[in-house]
Amino acid sequence: MINNFWLKLSKPIVALAPMAGYTDSAFRLLCREFGADVVYSEMISVDGLCYKNKKTLDLLKFNSKECPLVFQLFGTDPDKFASAVKIINKIIAHHPVGIDINFGCPAPKVAQNGAGAALMNDLNKSYKIIQAVCDNSQLPVSIKIRAGIKNVSALDFIKKVKNLPWAAVMIHGRTLKQGFNGDIDCDLIKKIKTLIPDKIVLANGGLNSLEDAKDILNKTGADGLGLARGVIGNPWLFQEIKNNRSINTTLAERKKIILRHAKLFLKDNNNLIPLRKHLVHYFKGQKNASGWRQKIIQAETLSGIKSII
């Protein structure tokens, strides 16, 4: 393993967690500008990499300013994970980048195929996948898991794989059945941190404010946090947590951030239509928010956004 950036990060680590359809290069850059210590890619299929699918390979494109950056892989076959890692080794050499394995995605189209959170139910296969990635990676390896699935808890999972040479784990504190609803199991995350004191543990789930962040860090004893849906339309939450100070972002400031986000997005995209799912969230809590949302979803170009805001 080379360039293990995890060892160089000050605590508490505040990371942008992986989100399919959201954590593209533009959003990763924006979150880094607002203070994220490390950012994760969208899920990348190991099958797609092995078959050299163009859309899948495009997910490996990045700007060096995003680093530290973690590419998250999903799949079910240990051999394909090994092959995918070798492909990444060749492309990403000499950058502060890591590889993450997804054991946490609850999406039916992923879990029903035995990948994502469903893999937690097969401890032996999960072990083989992590081993295959660690054996073939020149980059630090991390894993993302959920609080549990059926009869396997996150604690059972970590006990099984803790002796493999991975560097960090991000734990979504809800079970597969809970999805994105209900309370975070802080006690479980705390037990896991106690079990693996020499590895990085990031708590994930239910992080929508500075108070949430302080509460979960205090209750779990985690080394840091993985922010996800709470930073969509609210990337300054990273800044709030890093500085331990709430920010009252005005509408004018939000408009500037929208323009910045759009400019970053257009460096790799022809129009802003795919970005609309981000833009509508910037008006949350603002006066006439629904009116602004209706306007912003009409924008297809940067000039269109400028004329609206």
Summary of the structure (lengths in Angstrom):
residues: 309
radius of gyration: 19.0
end to end distance: 47.5
largest distance: 56.4
contacts: 1066
relative contact order: 0.13
helix: 47%
strand: 16%
